[in-house]
Amino acid sequence: MTTPLPAARRGTYLFLEQARSTAHVYLMAEVDATALRAARAADEHPASYVSHVVKAAADVLGGYPEARAVFRAGRAPRLSVASEVHAKVLFDKTVDGQRCVVSGTVPDVQDKDVHGVQALIDGYKRARLEDPDGPFARVRRLQRLPLPVFRLLYRTMSRDPRRRSLLQGTFAVTSIGHEPVGAILPLISGTLGFGVGHIADAPVARAGDVVVAPVFTLSLVFDHRVIDGAMAAEILAGVKNRLENWESA
């Protein structure tokens, strides 16, 4: 039996069309979440681990303008560097009985603290795609269009670097931490994407001793057309350091 592609999955389909042109390279690092767990325990309104990753990544990317570039293909490929740092965060939603992934943008993360990031993420989590005035209203309208029209609009919006940065983020964050799954290596259509794995207690070496600590895998996928592995490794190491030393950040 064959059925048409559900309207709710059209956005994912078009994203994957664009992602195929990206030269993906993957890096991974283990993050000791002890400092994060302590910071959250001391906070009356603790932000999620994802919000901490979003904020930490934005802080680090502020020092790497090359990694905030948008690749523009053509006879003379160009890079357009964004001055702002926008984060794209993925959300698991159900619409018309179809489970799908939709994205929400946290704009200007560099100007927000982790609670400001969390407030926007909470808004996306609470919202339904069917809400006519909600944050996913535009996505829902696009999903209802015929696929060729949706594709044309999607490509048109992606051509403008500033609009593309707002639509797809300067970087993306995908989390599977709510399930007992160690790591995710996401696809990207932009320059950088982070994957957040499940936090679990694991043996960690500290000053020659082995202790048990909460640990999760943080992955980074980057577009090799834009940056090289050395810079990507610095960025991932910087985010890891920021998360592991949150109280002193």
Secondary structure as a PSIPRED ss2 file (coil, helix, strand):
# PSIPRED VFORMAT (PSIPRED V4.0)

   1 M C   1.000  0.000  0.000
   2 T C   1.000  0.000  0.000
   3 T C   1.000  0.000  0.000
   4 P C   1.000  0.000  0.000
   5 L C   1.000  0.000  0.000
   6 P C   1.000  0.000  0.000
   7 A H   0.000  1.000  0.000
   8 A H   0.000  1.000  0.000
   9 R H   0.000  1.000  0.000
  10 R H   0.000  1.000  0.000
  11 G H   0.000  1.000  0.000
  12 T H   0.000  1.000  0.000
  13 Y H   0.000  1.000  0.000
  14 L H   0.000  1.000  0.000
  15 F H   0.000  1.000  0.000
  16 L H   0.000  1.000  0.000
  17 E H   0.000  1.000  0.000
  18 Q H   0.000  1.000  0.000
  19 A H   0.000  1.000  0.000
  20 R C   1.000  0.000  0.000
  21 S C   1.000  0.000  0.000
  22 T C   1.000  0.000  0.000
  23 A C   1.000  0.000  0.000
  24 H E   0.000  0.000  1.000
  25 V E   0.000  0.000  1.000
  26 Y E   0.000  0.000  1.000
  27 L E   0.000  0.000  1.000
  28 M E   0.000  0.000  1.000
  29 A E   0.000  0.000  1.000
  30 E E   0.000  0.000  1.000
  31 V E   0.000  0.000  1.000
  32 D E   0.000  0.000  1.000
  33 A C   1.000  0.000  0.000
  34 T H   0.000  1.000  0.000
  35 A H   0.000  1.000  0.000
  36 L H   0.000  1.000  0.000
  37 R H   0.000  1.000  0.000
  38 A H   0.000  1.000  0.000
  39 A H   0.000  1.000  0.000
  40 R H   0.000  1.000  0.000
  41 A H   0.000  1.000  0.000
  42 A C   1.000  0.000  0.000
  43 D C   1.000  0.000  0.000
  44 E C   1.000  0.000  0.000
  45 H C   1.000  0.000  0.000
  46 P C   1.000  0.000  0.000
  47 A C   1.000  0.000  0.000
  48 S C   1.000  0.000  0.000
  49 Y H   0.000  1.000  0.000
  50 V H   0.000  1.000  0.000
  51 S H   0.000  1.000  0.000
  52 H H   0.000  1.000  0.000
  53 V H   0.000  1.000  0.000
  54 V H   0.000  1.000  0.000
  55 K H   0.000  1.000  0.000
  56 A H   0.000  1.000  0.000
  57 A H   0.000  1.000  0.000
  58 A H   0.000  1.000  0.000
  59 D H   0.000  1.000  0.000
  60 V H   0.000  1.000  0.000
  61 L H   0.000  1.000  0.000
  62 G C   1.000  0.000  0.000
  63 G C   1.000  0.000  0.000
  64 Y C   1.000  0.000  0.000
  65 P H   0.000  1.000  0.000
  66 E H   0.000  1.000  0.000
  67 A H   0.000  1.000  0.000
  68 R H   0.000  1.000  0.000
  69 A E   0.000  0.000  1.000
  70 V E   0.000  0.000  1.000
  71 F E   0.000  0.000  1.000
  72 R E   0.000  0.000  1.000
  73 A C   1.000  0.000  0.000
  74 G C   1.000  0.000  0.000
  75 R C   1.000  0.000  0.000
  76 A C   1.000  0.000  0.000
  77 P C   1.000  0.000  0.000
  78 R E   0.000  0.000  1.000
  79 L E   0.000  0.000  1.000
  80 S E   0.000  0.000  1.000
  81 V E   0.000  0.000  1.000
  82 A C   1.000  0.000  0.000
  83 S C   1.000  0.000  0.000
  84 E C   1.000  0.000  0.000
  85 V C   1.000  0.000  0.000
  86 H C   1.000  0.000  0.000
  87 A E   0.000  0.000  1.000
  88 K E   0.000  0.000  1.000
  89 V E   0.000  0.000  1.000
  90 L E   0.000  0.000  1.000
  91 F E   0.000  0.000  1.000
  92 D E   0.000  0.000  1.000
  93 K E   0.000  0.000  1.000
  94 T E   0.000  0.000  1.000
  95 V E   0.000  0.000  1.000
  96 D C   1.000  0.000  0.000
  97 G C   1.000  0.000  0.000
  98 Q E   0.000  0.000  1.000
  99 R E   0.000  0.000  1.000
 100 C E   0.000  0.000  1.000
 101 V E   0.000  0.000  1.000
 102 V E   0.000  0.000  1.000
 103 S E   0.000  0.000  1.000
 104 G E   0.000  0.000  1.000
 105 T E   0.000  0.000  1.000
 106 V E   0.000  0.000  1.000
 107 P C   1.000  0.000  0.000
 108 D C   1.000  0.000  0.000
 109 V H   0.000  1.000  0.000
 110 Q H   0.000  1.000  0.000
 111 D H   0.000  1.000  0.000
 112 K C   1.000  0.000  0.000
 113 D C   1.000  0.000  0.000
 114 V H   0.000  1.000  0.000
 115 H H   0.000  1.000  0.000
 116 G H   0.000  1.000  0.000
 117 V H   0.000  1.000  0.000
 118 Q H   0.000  1.000  0.000
 119 A H   0.000  1.000  0.000
 120 L H   0.000  1.000  0.000
 121 I H   0.000  1.000  0.000
 122 D H   0.000  1.000  0.000
 123 G H   0.000  1.000  0.000
 124 Y H   0.000  1.000  0.000
 125 K H   0.000  1.000  0.000
 126 R H   0.000  1.000  0.000
 127 A C   1.000  0.000  0.000
 128 R C   1.000  0.000  0.000
 129 L C   1.000  0.000  0.000
 130 E C   1.000  0.000  0.000
 131 D C   1.000  0.000  0.000
 132 P C   1.000  0.000  0.000
 133 D C   1.000  0.000  0.000
 134 G C   1.000  0.000  0.000
 135 P C   1.000  0.000  0.000
 136 F C   1.000  0.000  0.000
 137 A H   0.000  1.000  0.000
 138 R H   0.000  1.000  0.000
 139 V H   0.000  1.000  0.000
 140 R H   0.000  1.000  0.000
 141 R H   0.000  1.000  0.000
 142 L H   0.000  1.000  0.000
 143 Q H   0.000  1.000  0.000
 144 R C   1.000  0.000  0.000
 145 L C   1.000  0.000  0.000
 146 P C   1.000  0.000  0.000
 147 L H   0.000  1.000  0.000
 148 P H   0.000  1.000  0.000
 149 V H   0.000  1.000  0.000
 150 F H   0.000  1.000  0.000
 151 R H   0.000  1.000  0.000
 152 L H   0.000  1.000  0.000
 153 L H   0.000  1.000  0.000
 154 Y H   0.000  1.000  0.000
 155 R H   0.000  1.000  0.000
 156 T H   0.000  1.000  0.000
 157 M H   0.000  1.000  0.000
 158 S H   0.000  1.000  0.000
 159 R H   0.000  1.000  0.000
 160 D C   1.000  0.000  0.000
 161 P H   0.000  1.000  0.000
 162 R H   0.000  1.000  0.000
 163 R H   0.000  1.000  0.000
 164 R H   0.000  1.000  0.000
 165 S H   0.000  1.000  0.000
 166 L H   0.000  1.000  0.000
 167 L H   0.000  1.000  0.000
 168 Q H   0.000  1.000  0.000
 169 G C   1.000  0.000  0.000
 170 T C   1.000  0.000  0.000
 171 F E   0.000  0.000  1.000
 172 A E   0.000  0.000  1.000
 173 V E   0.000  0.000  1.000
 174 T E   0.000  0.000  1.000
 175 S E   0.000  0.000  1.000
 176 I C   1.000  0.000  0.000
 177 G C   1.000  0.000  0.000
 178 H C   1.000  0.000  0.000
 179 E C   1.000  0.000  0.000
 180 P C   1.000  0.000  0.000
 181 V C   1.000  0.000  0.000
 182 G C   1.000  0.000  0.000
 183 A C   1.000  0.000  0.000
 184 I C   1.000  0.000  0.000
 185 L C   1.000  0.000  0.000
 186 P C   1.000  0.000  0.000
 187 L C   1.000  0.000  0.000
 188 I C   1.000  0.000  0.000
 189 S C   1.000  0.000  0.000
 190 G C   1.000  0.000  0.000
 191 T C   1.000  0.000  0.000
 192 L E   0.000  0.000  1.000
 193 G E   0.000  0.000  1.000
 194 F E   0.000  0.000  1.000
 195 G E   0.000  0.000  1.000
 196 V E   0.000  0.000  1.000
 197 G C   1.000  0.000  0.000
 198 H C   1.000  0.000  0.000
 199 I C   1.000  0.000  0.000
 200 A E   0.000  0.000  1.000
 201 D E   0.000  0.000  1.000
 202 A E   0.000  0.000  1.000
 203 P E   0.000  0.000  1.000
 204 V E   0.000  0.000  1.000
 205 A E   0.000  0.000  1.000
 206 R E   0.000  0.000  1.000
 207 A C   1.000  0.000  0.000
 208 G C   1.000  0.000  0.000
 209 D E   0.000  0.000  1.000
 210 V E   0.000  0.000  1.000
 211 V E   0.000  0.000  1.000
 212 V E   0.000  0.000  1.000
 213 A E   0.000  0.000  1.000
 214 P E   0.000  0.000  1.000
 215 V E   0.000  0.000  1.000
 216 F E   0.000  0.000  1.000
 217 T E   0.000  0.000  1.000
 218 L E   0.000  0.000  1.000
 219 S E   0.000  0.000  1.000
 220 L E   0.000  0.000  1.000
 221 V E   0.000  0.000  1.000
 222 F E   0.000  0.000  1.000
 223 D E   0.000  0.000  1.000
 224 H C   1.000  0.000  0.000
 225 R C   1.000  0.000  0.000
 226 V C   1.000  0.000  0.000
 227 I C   1.000  0.000  0.000
 228 D C   1.000  0.000  0.000
 229 G H   0.000  1.000  0.000
 230 A H   0.000  1.000  0.000
 231 M H   0.000  1.000  0.000
 232 A H   0.000  1.000  0.000
 233 A H   0.000  1.000  0.000
 234 E H   0.000  1.000  0.000
 235 I H   0.000  1.000  0.000
 236 L H   0.000  1.000  0.000
 237 A H   0.000  1.000  0.000
 238 G H   0.000  1.000  0.000
 239 V H   0.000  1.000  0.000
 240 K H   0.000  1.000  0.000
 241 N H   0.000  1.000  0.000
 242 R H   0.000  1.000  0.000
 243 L H   0.000  1.000  0.000
 244 E H   0.000  1.000  0.000
 245 N C   1.000  0.000  0.000
 246 W H   0.000  1.000  0.000
 247 E H   0.000  1.000  0.000
 248 S H   0.000  1.000  0.000
 249 A C   1.000  0.000  0.000
